[in-house]
Structures are given as C-alpha cells and as structure tokens.
Amino acid sequence: ILIIIETISLFIRPLALGVRLTANLTAGHLLIQLTSIASISLISTTFTLSVLTTITLLLLTILELAVAIIQAYVFVLLLSLYLQENT
C-alpha cells in the first residue's frame, strides 16, 4: 500500500504546484483588471484620482511582472527537484 501512496504523491506534487502558480498569477491579473475598471470609471468624475489610480495600475503591472518572473523560477526549480527525486 505504501507504493500506491508514493505513486499518488508523485503525481499530485506537480498538479498542486500548477494550481498554486495559476492562483498566484490569476490573483494579480484580477487586481489589475479591477484597478483598470476603477480608473476608467473615475475619469468622468475626478481626473486627479483617475491619474493616481492609473499610476497605481502601472505599479501593479510592474509588480505582476516581477511575480511572474519569480513564479516561473520557482516552477522550474521545484519541477526539476521533483524530477530529480524520481530518477
């Protein structure tokens, strides 16, 4: 029975890694989408607040790019560790 549990564990690890990476990247995209919608809707009411929201959107985009680079590095590192453990 231990062989079955270890085999399932080996298949679940990369799947859990993919779900975690997808959730992290989706959260950033969702935050950027909500901020851009707020910026567009604020143009007609308060221009200065819209400009501040747009600057925040630019900073979030830079942060999302950094997160994407880090997540790609973590994905490759953990996947190589998982594969190295199995061979």
Secondary structure by P-SEA (a helix, b strand, c coil): caaaaaaaaaaaaaaaaaaaaaaaaaaaaaaaaaaaaaaaaaccccaaaaaaaaaaaaaaaaaaaaaaaaaaaaaaaaaaaaaaaac
